[in-house]
């Protein structure tokens, strides 16, 4: 599904860049995005409060 979304973005809408954010703690999701071509651009620490925790956000980019 992610491959099709990137294909649509790059080939149909002609964008050159697709970005997403994923929780740094979600290793499985990060791996899934990396597998289809996303690269980690950076991490913003402790930006999302959840219960008694602070979660970090990983910014990822896929380029045509």
N, CA, C and O atoms as a GROMACS GRO file, in nm:
protein
  256
    1UNK      N    1   0.082  -0.119   0.000
    1UNK     CA    2   0.000   0.000   0.000
    1UNK      C    3   0.087   0.126   0.000
    1UNK      O    4   0.058   0.221  -0.071
    2UNK      N    5   0.194   0.124   0.080
    2UNK     CA    6   0.284   0.241   0.083
    2UNK      C    7   0.354   0.259  -0.052
    2UNK      O    8   0.372   0.371  -0.098
    3UNK      N    9   0.393   0.150  -0.114
    3UNK     CA   10   0.456   0.158  -0.246
    3UNK      C   11   0.362   0.222  -0.346
    3UNK      O   12   0.403   0.306  -0.427
    4UNK      N   13   0.235   0.182  -0.342
    4UNK     CA   14   0.136   0.239  -0.434
    4UNK      C   15   0.114   0.387  -0.406
    4UNK      O   16   0.099   0.467  -0.499
    5UNK      N   17   0.113   0.425  -0.279
    5UNK     CA   18   0.095   0.566  -0.244
    5UNK      C   19   0.212   0.650  -0.296
    5UNK      O   20   0.192   0.759  -0.350
    6UNK      N   21   0.334   0.598  -0.281
    6UNK     CA   22   0.450   0.671  -0.333
    6UNK      C   23   0.447   0.676  -0.485
    6UNK      O   24   0.480   0.778  -0.545
    7UNK      N   25   0.410   0.566  -0.548
    7UNK     CA   26   0.400   0.564  -0.694
    7UNK      C   27   0.298   0.668  -0.742
    7UNK      O   28   0.325   0.741  -0.837
    8UNK      N   29   0.184   0.675  -0.676
    8UNK     CA   30   0.082   0.773  -0.711
    8UNK      C   31   0.136   0.914  -0.694
    8UNK      O   32   0.120   0.999  -0.782
    9UNK      N   33   0.201   0.939  -0.580
    9UNK     CA   34   0.254   1.073  -0.552
    9UNK      C   35   0.357   1.115  -0.657
    9UNK      O   36   0.352   1.227  -0.707
   10UNK      N   37   0.448   1.026  -0.689
   10UNK     CA   38   0.557   1.061  -0.781
   10UNK      C   39   0.514   1.061  -0.927
   10UNK      O   40   0.555   1.149  -1.003
   11UNK      N   41   0.434   0.964  -0.968
   11UNK     CA   42   0.401   0.951  -1.110
   11UNK      C   43   0.273   1.024  -1.152
   11UNK      O   44   0.268   1.079  -1.262
   12UNK      N   45   0.173   1.025  -1.067
   12UNK     CA   46   0.046   1.088  -1.105
   12UNK      C   47   0.043   1.235  -1.066
   12UNK      O   48   0.011   1.320  -1.149
   13UNK      N   49   0.076   1.265  -0.942
   13UNK     CA   50   0.071   1.405  -0.898
   13UNK      C   51   0.201   1.480  -0.924
   13UNK      O   52   0.206   1.602  -0.911
   14UNK      N   53   0.305   1.406  -0.961
   14UNK     CA   54   0.434   1.465  -1.000
   14UNK      C   55   0.506   1.539  -0.888
   14UNK      O   56   0.584   1.631  -0.914
   15UNK      N   57   0.482   1.501  -0.763
   15UNK     CA   58   0.560   1.561  -0.654
   15UNK      C   59   0.699   1.501  -0.655
   15UNK      O   60   0.720   1.391  -0.707
   16UNK      N   61   0.793   1.571  -0.597
   16UNK     CA   62   0.929   1.522  -0.592
   16UNK      C   63   0.971   1.474  -0.455
   16UNK      O   64   1.081   1.420  -0.437
   17UNK      N   65   0.882   1.495  -0.355
   17UNK     CA   66   0.917   1.467  -0.217
   17UNK      C   67   0.793   1.432  -0.138
   17UNK      O   68   0.691   1.500  -0.148
   18UNK      N   69   0.800   1.326  -0.058
   18UNK     CA   70   0.691   1.287   0.031
   18UNK      C   71   0.750   1.280   0.172
   18UNK      O   72   0.855   1.220   0.192
   19UNK      N   73   0.681   1.340   0.268
   19UNK     CA   74   0.729   1.342   0.406
   19UNK      C   75   0.628   1.276   0.498
   19UNK      O   76   0.508   1.277   0.472
   20UNK      N   77   0.679   1.220   0.607
   20UNK     CA   78   0.590   1.166   0.710
   20UNK      C   79   0.660   1.174   0.845
   20UNK      O   80   0.782   1.192   0.853
   21UNK      N   81   0.583   1.162   0.949
   21UNK     CA   82   0.634   1.156   1.085
   21UNK      C   83   0.588   1.026   1.148
   21UNK      O   84   0.475   0.982   1.125
   22UNK      N   85   0.675   0.966   1.227
   22UNK     CA   86   0.642   0.842   1.297
   22UNK      C   87   0.705   0.852   1.435
   22UNK      O   88   0.810   0.914   1.452
   23UNK      N   89   0.642   0.791   1.534
   23UNK     CA   90   0.701   0.793   1.666
   23UNK      C   91   0.834   0.718   1.664
   23UNK      O   92   0.842   0.607   1.612
   24UNK      N   93   0.936   0.778   1.720
   24UNK     CA   94   1.068   0.715   1.723
   24UNK      C   95   1.063   0.579   1.791
   24UNK      O   96   1.137   0.488   1.754
   25UNK      N   97   0.976   0.565   1.888
   25UNK     CA   98   0.964   0.441   1.963
   25UNK      C   99   0.900   0.328   1.882
   25UNK      O  100   0.906   0.212   1.922
   26UNK      N  101   0.840   0.361   1.769
   26UNK     CA  102   0.771   0.262   1.686
   26UNK      C  103   0.866   0.206   1.580
   26UNK      O  104   0.858   0.242   1.462
   27UNK      N  105   0.954   0.118   1.623
   27UNK     CA  106   1.058   0.062   1.535
   27UNK      C  107   1.000  -0.013   1.416
   27UNK      O  108   1.055  -0.007   1.306
   28UNK      N  109   0.890  -0.082   1.436
   28UNK     CA  110   0.829  -0.159   1.326
   28UNK      C  111   0.779  -0.065   1.215
   28UNK      O  112   0.799  -0.094   1.097
   29UNK      N  113   0.716   0.045   1.251
   29UNK     CA  114   0.668   0.141   1.152
   29UNK      C  115   0.784   0.207   1.080
   29UNK      O  116   0.781   0.222   0.958
   30UNK      N  117   0.888   0.245   1.154
   30UNK     CA  118   1.006   0.306   1.091
   30UNK      C  119   1.067   0.209   0.989
   30UNK      O  120   1.103   0.250   0.878
   31UNK      N  121   1.077   0.084   1.025
   31UNK     CA  122   1.133  -0.017   0.934
   31UNK      C  123   1.046  -0.029   0.808
   31UNK      O  124   1.098  -0.040   0.697
   32UNK      N  125   0.916  -0.028   0.826
   32UNK     CA  126   0.823  -0.038   0.713
   32UNK      C  127   0.842   0.080   0.617
   32UNK      O  128   0.849   0.060   0.496
   33UNK      N  129   0.851   0.202   0.669
   33UNK     CA  130   0.874   0.320   0.585
   33UNK      C  131   1.010   0.314   0.516
   33UNK      O  132   1.021   0.348   0.399
   34UNK      N  133   1.112   0.271   0.588
   34UNK     CA  134   1.246   0.261   0.529
   34UNK      C  135   1.248   0.158   0.416
   34UNK      O  136   1.318   0.176   0.316
   35UNK      N  137   1.173   0.053   0.432
   35UNK     CA  138   1.169  -0.054   0.332
   35UNK      C  139   1.114  -0.007   0.197
   35UNK      O  140   1.151  -0.060   0.093
   36UNK      N  141   1.026   0.095   0.199
   36UNK     CA  142   0.971   0.146   0.073
   36UNK      C  143   1.044   0.270   0.023
   36UNK      O  144   1.005   0.328  -0.078
   37UNK      N  145   1.149   0.312   0.094
   37UNK     CA  146   1.230   0.421   0.042
   37UNK      C  147   1.241   0.546   0.126
   37UNK      O  148   1.312   0.640   0.087
   38UNK      N  149   1.174   0.552   0.239
   38UNK     CA  150   1.186   0.670   0.325
   38UNK      C  151   1.320   0.668   0.397
   38UNK      O  152   1.372   0.561   0.432
   39UNK      N  153   1.376   0.786   0.420
   39UNK     CA  154   1.501   0.803   0.493
   39UNK      C  155   1.474   0.894   0.613
   39UNK      O  156   1.403   0.993   0.602
   40UNK      N  157   1.532   0.858   0.725
   40UNK     CA  158   1.516   0.939   0.846
   40UNK      C  159   1.590   1.072   0.830
   40UNK      O  160   1.709   1.074   0.799
   41UNK      N  161   1.517   1.183   0.850
   41UNK     CA  162   1.575   1.317   0.839
   41UNK      C  163   1.616   1.375   0.973
   41UNK      O  164   1.707   1.457   0.981
   42UNK      N  165   1.549   1.333   1.077
   42UNK     CA  166   1.580   1.387   1.208
   42UNK      C  167   1.477   1.344   1.310
   42UNK      O  168   1.372   1.290   1.277
   43UNK      N  169   1.510   1.368   1.435
   43UNK     CA  170   1.422   1.331   1.545
   43UNK      C  171   1.401   1.452   1.634
   43UNK      O  172   1.496   1.521   1.671
   44UNK      N  173   1.277   1.477   1.666
   44UNK     CA  174   1.242   1.581   1.762
   44UNK      C  175   1.205   1.509   1.891
   44UNK      O  176   1.106   1.435   1.895
   45UNK      N  177   1.282   1.531   1.993
   45UNK     CA  178   1.266   1.459   2.120
   45UNK      C  179   1.149   1.513   2.202
   45UNK      O  180   1.124   1.634   2.207
   46UNK      N  181   1.078   1.421   2.264
   46UNK     CA  182   0.979   1.451   2.368
   46UNK      C  183   0.875   1.555   2.327
   46UNK      O  184   0.855   1.654   2.398
   47UNK      N  185   0.809   1.534   2.214
   47UNK     CA  186   0.712   1.632   2.165
   47UNK      C  187   0.566   1.590   2.184
   47UNK      O  188   0.476   1.672   2.171
   48UNK      N  189   0.543   1.464   2.214
   48UNK     CA  190   0.406   1.415   2.225
   48UNK      C  191   0.384   1.354   2.362
   48UNK      O  192   0.435   1.246   2.392
   49UNK      N  193   0.307   1.422   2.446
   49UNK     CA  194   0.280   1.364   2.579
   49UNK      C  195   0.172   1.256   2.570
   49UNK      O  196   0.067   1.277   2.508
   50UNK      N  197   0.199   1.143   2.630
   50UNK     CA  198   0.101   1.034   2.636
   50UNK      C  199   0.106   0.973   2.775
   50UNK      O  200   0.208   0.919   2.816
   51UNK      N  201  -0.004   0.984   2.846
   51UNK     CA  202  -0.011   0.940   2.985
   51UNK      C  203   0.103   1.005   3.063
   51UNK      O  204   0.110   1.128   3.070
   52UNK      N  205   0.190   0.928   3.120
   52UNK     CA  206   0.302   0.985   3.197
   52UNK      C  207   0.433   0.979   3.120
   52UNK      O  208   0.541   0.980   3.180
   53UNK      N  209   0.425   0.973   2.987
   53UNK     CA  210   0.545   0.961   2.904
   53UNK      C  211   0.552   1.075   2.805
   53UNK      O  212   0.453   1.142   2.777
   54UNK      N  213   0.671   1.097   2.752
   54UNK     CA  214   0.690   1.188   2.639
   54UNK      C  215   0.750   1.107   2.525
   54UNK      O  216   0.853   1.041   2.542
   55UNK      N  217   0.687   1.113   2.409
   55UNK     CA  218   0.733   1.037   2.294
   55UNK      C  219   0.801   1.131   2.195
   55UNK      O  220   0.767   1.249   2.185
   56UNK      N  221   0.898   1.077   2.121
   56UNK     CA  222   0.972   1.155   2.023
   56UNK      C  223   0.918   1.128   1.883
   56UNK      O  224   0.862   1.021   1.855
   57UNK      N  225   0.936   1.227   1.795
   57UNK     CA  226   0.887   1.217   1.659
   57UNK      C  227   1.005   1.205   1.562
   57UNK      O  228   1.100   1.284   1.568
   58UNK      N  229   0.997   1.108   1.475
   58UNK     CA  230   1.099   1.086   1.372
   58UNK      C  231   1.044   1.138   1.240
   58UNK      O  232   0.939   1.093   1.194
   59UNK      N  233   1.114   1.232   1.179
   59UNK     CA  234   1.073   1.287   1.050
   59UNK      C  235   1.140   1.206   0.940
   59UNK      O  236   1.261   1.184   0.943
   60UNK      N  237   1.060   1.162   0.842
   60UNK     CA  238   1.113   1.077   0.734
   60UNK      C  239   1.074   1.137   0.598
   60UNK      O  240   0.970   1.201   0.584
   61UNK      N  241   1.161   1.115   0.499
   61UNK     CA  242   1.139   1.170   0.364
   61UNK      C  243   1.168   1.065   0.258
   61UNK      O  244   1.262   0.987   0.269
   62UNK      N  245   1.083   1.064   0.155
   62UNK     CA  246   1.107   0.981   0.037
   62UNK      C  247   1.119   1.077  -0.082
   62UNK      O  248   1.036   1.166  -0.099
   63UNK      N  249   1.222   1.059  -0.161
   63UNK     CA  250   1.248   1.145  -0.276
   63UNK      C  251   1.238   1.062  -0.403
   63UNK      O  252   1.282   0.948  -0.407
   64UNK      N  253   1.180   1.122  -0.507
   64UNK     CA  254   1.165   1.053  -0.634
   64UNK      C  255   1.298   1.013  -0.691
   64UNK      O  256   1.304   0.953  -0.798
   0.00000   0.00000   0.00000
